[in-house]
Amino acid sequence: MRRILFVLLCVMMLPLSVGAQDKKHTLLNKADSLLTHIFRAKGDTNYVVRPDKKLTLRLLNNVSGTNFSFKSNETGNVEDRYKFLFKDPLRYTITLSANYRGLAVALAFNPANIFGKHTSTEFNINSYGNKFGFDVIYENNGQFEASMTDSDGTFDLGEVDISEKSLTINGYYAFNYKRFSYPAAFSQSYIQKKSAGSVMVGASYHRSTLKINSEAEPDPEYDDLQKIKTSYAGIGIGYGYNFVPTRNWLIHLSALPTLVVWNENKVVLTTRVDKLQSKFPEYSIVGRASVVRYFKSFFTGLTLVYNYTSVGDRDIIRLSHNKWRTRFILGMRF
């Protein structure tokens, strides 16, 4: 009798269970349709399309580096010219990312931190769209090796007690966004079917503080260099091109130079703060490159993003900053 009652109860609950599953599937289908509509390819589908498969998983191996130079020639004599070059150790991170219909999440970690090794801090936000996109890069570096070049030659100074904090923001707008796709080259959320290029306009902002650390008390009788603070913004125009030699390959090259239109640069000495003199041209350049190889559901690629800035007066003090990041990509679509 109990078995009969149990079977009858299961039969009575079956429509409710089926109804709940149908309702769940309906909600998922609606969510999927909404994402498909929001992130659909809004352009010429002869050139740019969304992948047929909904889910894209990627494994990224990131390598990045920073170096900057400090040139001075305050007297104007060749004998008094000198240049300091500072390099930090390379940073390695691994990123796991998932993209569903254009909605993406990612998790990054530094293997060196897992084994208890202290490294400099770097934080990146990258958003690449067909029409516009941006990079945000924050660095806090405290490990530098230096060299000095003067009229007598170049000398290795080894590790130096200098730290740098910097924030860099670069943005672009692509005019031919209906046929030219940045994401196809860098996030693989689109597919470039035919070769196309685009003129771009862009804006850049950079802020940094270079601090000379010393345990000794500053001597007020001498104007020793304590900090160099730079802040500047620029606008410019550039060009990018996606070359598709065959349907399984994509090669991207782009450059976006900007001229500084505003700056506030200072040199902090022991006894005073001086304004860092400026001389035209002050500029920054963002260069990007990518090679992607597609298979049936699998793809692999290599990307490079390079940032270079140069500000100050070449005849007095000039600062140049280099920042680059490469990514090796393994991906699969489901």
One Martini backbone bead per residue (centre of mass of N, CA, C, O) as a GRO file, in nm:
protein
  334
    1MET     BB    1   0.057   0.062  -0.020
    2ARG     BB    2   0.300   0.258  -0.001
    3ARG     BB    3   0.395   0.222  -0.290
    4ILE     BB    4   0.138   0.331  -0.424
    5LEU     BB    5   0.145   0.614  -0.295
    6PHE     BB    6   0.425   0.694  -0.403
    7VAL     BB    7   0.359   0.674  -0.704
    8LEU     BB    8   0.122   0.875  -0.704
    9LEU     BB    9   0.290   1.118  -0.605
   10CYS     BB   10   0.489   1.124  -0.842
   11VAL     BB   11   0.274   1.166  -1.062
   12MET     BB   12   0.167   1.438  -0.943
   13MET     BB   13   0.463   1.587  -0.953
   14LEU     BB   14   0.552   1.582  -1.252
   15PRO     BB   15   0.419   1.839  -1.372
   16LEU     BB   16   0.569   2.033  -1.182
   17SER     BB   17   0.857   1.959  -1.272
   18VAL     BB   18   0.822   2.020  -1.572
   19GLY     BB   19   0.734   2.313  -1.531
   20ALA     BB   20   0.997   2.411  -1.395
   21GLN     BB   21   1.185   2.339  -1.631
   22ASP     BB   22   1.046   2.510  -1.844
   23LYS     BB   23   1.085   2.777  -1.693
   24LYS     BB   24   1.391   2.766  -1.685
   25HIS     BB   25   1.438   2.749  -1.991
   26THR     BB   26   1.294   3.015  -2.057
   27LEU     BB   27   1.487   3.201  -1.903
   28LEU     BB   28   1.746   3.118  -2.051
   29ASN     BB   29   1.648   3.196  -2.334
   30LYS     BB   30   1.601   3.495  -2.270
   31ALA     BB   31   1.891   3.560  -2.182
   32ASP     BB   32   2.024   3.472  -2.446
   33SER     BB   33   1.868   3.669  -2.631
   34LEU     BB   34   1.962   3.929  -2.491
   35LEU     BB   35   2.268   3.892  -2.536
   36THR     BB   36   2.251   3.867  -2.843
   37HIS     BB   37   2.133   4.154  -2.885
   38ILE     BB   38   2.347   4.332  -2.737
   39PHE     BB   39   2.614   4.157  -2.874
   40ARG     BB   40   2.579   4.214  -3.155
   41ALA     BB   41   2.663   4.259  -3.477
   42LYS     BB   42   2.713   4.614  -3.581
   43GLY     BB   43   2.749   4.539  -3.912
   44ASP     BB   44   2.941   4.400  -4.156
   45THR     BB   45   2.911   4.054  -4.216
   46ASN     BB   46   3.140   4.033  -4.438
   47TYR     BB   47   3.363   4.114  -4.201
   48VAL     BB   48   3.185   4.097  -3.921
   49VAL     BB   49   3.151   3.842  -3.662
   50ARG     BB   50   3.011   3.615  -3.471
   51PRO     BB   51   3.036   3.343  -3.316
   52ASP     BB   52   2.855   3.053  -3.322
   53LYS     BB   53   2.958   3.006  -3.051
   54LYS     BB   54   2.893   3.104  -2.720
   55LEU     BB   55   3.157   2.981  -2.584
   56THR     BB   56   3.469   3.128  -2.447
   57LEU     BB   57   3.790   2.996  -2.377
   58ARG     BB   58   4.086   3.124  -2.192
   59LEU     BB   59   4.450   3.111  -2.198
   60LEU     BB   60   4.684   3.335  -2.033
   61ASN     BB   61   5.019   3.453  -2.101
   62ASN     BB   62   5.182   3.704  -1.915
   63VAL     BB   63   5.413   3.970  -2.021
   64SER     BB   64   5.589   4.235  -1.839
   65GLY     BB   65   5.732   4.578  -1.877
   66THR     BB   66   5.962   4.836  -1.733
   67ASN     BB   67   6.095   5.160  -1.844
   68PHE     BB   68   6.313   5.446  -1.764
   69SER     BB   69   6.426   5.782  -1.838
   70PHE     BB   70   6.694   6.026  -1.738
   71LYS     BB   71   6.761   6.346  -1.868
   72SER     BB   72   7.056   6.569  -1.850
   73ASN     BB   73   7.142   6.942  -1.942
   74GLU     BB   74   7.180   7.225  -1.774
   75THR     BB   75   7.451   7.360  -1.911
   76GLY     BB   76   7.507   7.246  -2.229
   77ASN     BB   77   7.734   7.054  -2.191
   78VAL     BB   78   7.862   6.760  -2.290
   79GLU     BB   79   8.004   6.676  -2.016
   80ASP     BB   80   7.706   6.714  -1.851
   81ARG     BB   81   7.582   6.475  -1.968
   82TYR     BB   82   7.304   6.256  -1.868
   83LYS     BB   83   7.188   5.903  -1.808
   84PHE     BB   84   6.909   5.727  -1.678
   85LEU     BB   85   6.838   5.372  -1.638
   86PHE     BB   86   6.530   5.194  -1.563
   87LYS     BB   87   6.468   4.853  -1.446
   88ASP     BB   88   6.238   4.598  -1.424
   89PRO     BB   89   6.114   4.314  -1.363
   90LEU     BB   90   5.957   4.069  -1.486
   91ARG     BB   91   5.608   3.988  -1.541
   92TYR     BB   92   5.396   3.707  -1.440
   93THR     BB   93   5.081   3.589  -1.576
   94ILE     BB   94   4.764   3.418  -1.526
   95THR     BB   95   4.469   3.371  -1.737
   96LEU     BB   96   4.116   3.323  -1.692
   97SER     BB   97   3.856   3.307  -1.946
   98ALA     BB   98   3.504   3.404  -2.007
   99ASN     BB   99   3.273   3.399  -2.297
  100TYR     BB  100   2.921   3.503  -2.323
  101ARG     BB  101   2.795   3.674  -2.566
  102GLY     BB  102   3.013   3.916  -2.453
  103LEU     BB  103   3.025   3.806  -2.161
  104ALA     BB  104   3.293   3.871  -1.926
  105VAL     BB  105   3.538   3.678  -1.739
  106ALA     BB  106   3.824   3.702  -1.498
  107LEU     BB  107   4.134   3.531  -1.386
  108ALA     BB  108   4.424   3.641  -1.200
  109PHE     BB  109   4.775   3.528  -1.154
  110ASN     BB  110   5.084   3.500  -0.964
  111PRO     BB  111   5.317   3.261  -0.928
  112ALA     BB  112   5.518   3.410  -0.734
  113ASN     BB  113   5.310   3.451  -0.498
  114ILE     BB  114   5.264   3.151  -0.428
  115PHE     BB  115   5.591   3.130  -0.345
  116GLY     BB  116   5.653   3.415  -0.182
  117LYS     BB  117   5.720   3.631  -0.393
  118HIS     BB  118   5.819   3.953  -0.440
  119THR     BB  119   5.639   4.190  -0.632
  120SER     BB  120   5.521   4.394  -0.835
  121THR     BB  121   5.250   4.603  -0.915
  122GLU     BB  122   4.971   4.512  -1.141
  123PHE     BB  123   4.697   4.683  -1.322
  124ASN     BB  124   4.439   4.567  -1.554
  125ILE     BB  125   4.222   4.730  -1.804
  126ASN     BB  126   4.036   4.584  -2.081
  127SER     BB  127   3.842   4.747  -2.354
  128TYR     BB  128   3.726   4.603  -2.661
  129GLY     BB  129   3.582   4.761  -2.935
  130ASN     BB  130   3.478   4.845  -3.244
  131LYS     BB  131   3.443   5.154  -3.173
  132PHE     BB  132   3.548   5.137  -2.864
  133GLY     BB  133   3.828   5.186  -2.619
  134PHE     BB  134   4.044   5.067  -2.334
  135ASP     BB  135   4.319   5.145  -2.107
  136VAL     BB  136   4.427   5.034  -1.774
  137ILE     BB  137   4.732   5.129  -1.588
  138TYR     BB  138   4.879   5.001  -1.289
  139GLU     BB  139   5.177   5.096  -1.094
  140ASN     BB  140   5.409   4.941  -0.835
  141ASN     BB  141   5.748   5.011  -0.817
  142GLY     BB  142   6.056   4.869  -0.622
  143GLN     BB  143   6.234   4.725  -0.867
  144PHE     BB  144   6.560   4.837  -0.963
  145GLU     BB  145   6.776   4.881  -1.236
  146ALA     BB  146   7.082   5.065  -1.310
  147SER     BB  147   7.210   5.318  -1.541
  148MET     BB  148   7.493   5.521  -1.659
  149THR     BB  149   7.534   5.800  -1.891
  150ASP     BB  150   7.826   5.958  -2.018
  151SER     BB  151   8.122   6.082  -2.147
  152ASP     BB  152   8.266   5.797  -2.032
  153GLY     BB  153   7.997   5.622  -2.033
  154THR     BB  154   7.876   5.307  -1.912
  155PHE     BB  155   7.711   5.230  -1.593
  156ASP     BB  156   7.661   4.996  -1.346
  157LEU     BB  157   7.437   5.023  -1.048
  158GLY     BB  158   7.222   4.834  -1.002
  159GLU     BB  159   7.050   4.839  -0.733
  160VAL     BB  160   6.784   5.068  -0.649
  161ASP     BB  161   6.620   5.314  -0.429
  162ILE     BB  162   6.340   5.304  -0.625
  163SER     BB  163   6.015   5.445  -0.692
  164GLU     BB  164   5.696   5.372  -0.875
  165LYS     BB  165   5.398   5.548  -0.970
  166SER     BB  166   5.132   5.458  -1.210
  167LEU     BB  167   4.898   5.605  -1.459
  168THR     BB  168   4.725   5.464  -1.749
  169ILE     BB  169   4.524   5.611  -2.022
  170ASN     BB  170   4.360   5.461  -2.311
  171GLY     BB  171   4.184   5.576  -2.608
  172TYR     BB  172   3.936   5.483  -2.869
  173TYR     BB  173   3.818   5.559  -3.213
  174ALA     BB  174   3.648   5.386  -3.475
  175PHE     BB  175   3.517   5.457  -3.784
  176ASN     BB  176   3.534   5.146  -3.916
  177TYR     BB  177   3.349   4.945  -3.724
  178LYS     BB  178   3.184   4.768  -3.942
  179ARG     BB  179   3.483   4.630  -4.058
  180PHE     BB  180   3.650   4.683  -3.790
  181SER     BB  181   3.824   4.465  -3.537
  182TYR     BB  182   3.964   4.454  -3.230
  183PRO     BB  183   3.854   4.195  -3.084
  184ALA     BB  184   3.959   3.989  -3.293
  185ALA     BB  185   4.268   4.039  -3.195
  186PHE     BB  186   4.226   4.035  -2.849
  187SER     BB  187   3.939   3.861  -2.761
  188GLN     BB  188   3.773   3.681  -2.977
  189SER     BB  189   3.455   3.796  -2.999
  190TYR     BB  190   3.540   3.814  -3.295
  191ILE     BB  191   3.531   3.792  -3.665
  192GLN     BB  192   3.756   3.834  -3.928
  193LYS     BB  193   3.694   3.786  -4.273
  194LYS     BB  194   3.812   4.064  -4.379
  195SER     BB  195   4.002   4.301  -4.480
  196ALA     BB  196   4.067   4.592  -4.258
  197GLY     BB  197   4.046   4.946  -4.184
  198SER     BB  198   4.123   5.238  -3.954
  199VAL     BB  199   4.056   5.534  -3.839
  200MET     BB  200   4.181   5.708  -3.541
  201VAL     BB  201   4.096   5.829  -3.225
  202GLY     BB  202   4.265   5.975  -2.929
  203ALA     BB  203   4.342   5.930  -2.573
  204SER     BB  204   4.560   6.047  -2.299
  205TYR     BB  205   4.685   5.940  -1.966
  206HIS     BB  206   4.943   6.053  -1.723
  207ARG     BB  207   5.070   5.931  -1.399
  208SER     BB  208   5.362   6.009  -1.189
  209THR     BB  209   5.596   5.881  -0.926
  210LEU     BB  210   5.931   5.957  -0.850
  211LYS     BB  211   6.127   5.798  -0.591
  212ILE     BB  212   6.391   5.877  -0.368
  213ASN     BB  213   6.529   5.657  -0.154
  214SER     BB  214   6.627   5.741   0.196
  215GLU     BB  215   6.767   5.710   0.521
  216ALA     BB  216   6.872   5.979   0.507
  217GLU     BB  217   6.891   6.291   0.594
  218PRO     BB  218   6.818   6.580   0.470
  219ASP     BB  219   7.007   6.843   0.331
  220PRO     BB  220   6.942   7.188   0.328
  221GLU     BB  221   7.214   7.273   0.163
  222TYR     BB  222   7.092   7.068  -0.046
  223ASP     BB  223   6.949   6.999  -0.377
  224ASP     BB  224   6.808   6.720  -0.368
  225LEU     BB  225   6.658   6.466  -0.518
  226GLN     BB  226   6.324   6.326  -0.454
  227LYS     BB  227   6.110   6.406  -0.693
  228ILE     BB  228   5.895   6.308  -0.978
  229LYS     BB  229   5.619   6.477  -1.128
  230THR     BB  230   5.359   6.354  -1.354
  231SER     BB  231   5.114   6.525  -1.575
  232TYR     BB  232   4.920   6.416  -1.866
  233ALA     BB  233   4.757   6.510  -2.184
  234GLY     BB  234   4.623   6.361  -2.494
  235ILE     BB  235   4.589   6.389  -2.857
  236GLY     BB  236   4.488   6.188  -3.157
  237ILE     BB  237   4.600   6.005  -3.457
  238GLY     BB  238   4.529   5.691  -3.636
  239TYR     BB  239   4.600   5.336  -3.730
  240GLY     BB  240   4.428   5.029  -3.838
  241TYR     BB  241   4.494   4.669  -3.923
  242ASN     BB  242   4.326   4.385  -4.078
  243PHE     BB  243   4.476   4.082  -4.180
  244VAL     BB  244   4.339   3.829  -4.421
  245PRO     BB  245   4.486   3.580  -4.592
  246THR     BB  246   4.301   3.375  -4.440
  247ARG     BB  247   4.044   3.222  -4.259
  248ASN     BB  248   4.283   3.127  -4.027
  249TRP     BB  249   4.389   3.433  -4.029
  250LEU     BB  250   4.531   3.707  -3.814
  251ILE     BB  251   4.659   4.047  -3.868
  252HIS     BB  252   4.776   4.308  -3.646
  253LEU     BB  253   4.802   4.677  -3.684
  254SER     BB  254   4.886   4.965  -3.466
  255ALA     BB  255   4.874   5.337  -3.430
  256LEU     BB  256   4.864   5.595  -3.149
  257PRO     BB  257   4.931   5.916  -3.150
  258THR     BB  258   5.000   6.177  -2.898
  259LEU     BB  259   4.957   6.507  -2.796
  260VAL     BB  260   5.040   6.731  -2.563
  261VAL     BB  261   4.795   6.966  -2.399
  262TRP     BB  262   4.865   6.881  -2.093
  263ASN     BB  263   5.055   6.987  -1.791
  264GLU     BB  264   5.209   6.871  -1.457
  265ASN     BB  265   5.542   6.923  -1.378
  266LYS     BB  266   5.768   6.807  -1.110
  267VAL     BB  267   6.045   6.906  -0.891
  268VAL     BB  268   6.167   6.759  -0.593
  269LEU     BB  269   6.345   6.908  -0.348
  270THR     BB  270   6.476   6.978  -0.048
  271THR     BB  271   6.389   7.315  -0.066
  272ARG     BB  272   6.212   7.267  -0.338
  273VAL     BB  273   5.974   7.342  -0.612
  274ASP     BB  274   5.983   7.260  -0.953
  275LYS     BB  275   5.921   7.321  -1.274
  276LEU     BB  276   5.893   7.133  -1.551
  277GLN     BB  277   6.011   7.176  -1.843
  278SER     BB  278   5.885   7.244  -2.171
  279LYS     BB  279   5.901   7.080  -2.507
  280PHE     BB  280   5.856   7.062  -2.825
  281PRO     BB  281   5.763   6.749  -2.829
  282GLU     BB  282   5.498   6.601  -2.655
  283TYR     BB  283   5.443   6.241  -2.616
  284SER     BB  284   5.247   5.951  -2.728
  285ILE     BB  285   5.248   5.582  -2.779
  286VAL     BB  286   5.028   5.333  -2.928
  287GLY     BB  287   5.099   4.991  -2.975
  288ARG     BB  288   4.967   4.718  -3.185
  289ALA     BB  289   4.970   4.348  -3.187
  290SER     BB  290   4.857   4.054  -3.392
  291VAL     BB  291   4.827   3.684  -3.384
  292VAL     BB  292   4.588   3.454  -3.540
  293ARG     BB  293   4.490   3.103  -3.506
  294TYR     BB  294   4.258   2.892  -3.666
  295PHE     BB  295   4.037   2.639  -3.603
  296LYS     BB  296   3.765   2.486  -3.538
  297SER     BB  297   3.758   2.528  -3.187
  298PHE     BB  298   4.050   2.640  -3.206
  299PHE     BB  299   4.296   2.880  -3.065
  300THR     BB  300   4.580   3.099  -3.137
  301GLY     BB  301   4.807   3.356  -2.985
  302LEU     BB  302   4.968   3.692  -3.026
  303THR     BB  303   5.031   3.982  -2.820
  304LEU     BB  304   5.083   4.353  -2.836
  305VAL     BB  305   5.149   4.623  -2.597
  306TYR     BB  306   5.263   4.970  -2.646
  307ASN     BB  307   5.412   5.225  -2.431
  308TYR     BB  308   5.502   5.575  -2.504
  309THR     BB  309   5.681   5.845  -2.336
  310SER     BB  310   5.758   6.215  -2.373
  311VAL     BB  311   5.898   6.458  -2.144
  312GLY     BB  312   6.007   6.785  -2.158
  313ASP     BB  313   6.347   6.907  -2.184
  314ARG     BB  314   6.614   6.831  -2.375
  315ASP     BB  315   6.809   7.072  -2.246
  316ILE     BB  316   6.746   6.958  -1.943
  317ILE     BB  317   6.469   6.765  -1.888
  318ARG     BB  318   6.403   6.414  -1.965
  319LEU     BB  319   6.122   6.190  -1.999
  320SER     BB  320   6.097   5.828  -2.035
  321HIS     BB  321   5.832   5.578  -2.109
  322ASN     BB  322   5.808   5.215  -2.081
  323LYS     BB  323   5.537   4.989  -2.191
  324TRP     BB  324   5.477   4.628  -2.186
  325ARG     BB  325   5.266   4.356  -2.340
  326THR     BB  326   5.230   4.006  -2.350
  327ARG     BB  327   5.030   3.738  -2.522
  328PHE     BB  328   4.947   3.403  -2.475
  329ILE     BB  329   4.700   3.208  -2.662
  330LEU     BB  330   4.437   2.983  -2.548
  331GLY     BB  331   4.147   2.851  -2.726
  332MET     BB  332   3.782   2.776  -2.687
  333ARG     BB  333   3.478   2.660  -2.836
  334PHE     BB  334   3.107   2.583  -2.742
   0.00000   0.00000   0.00000
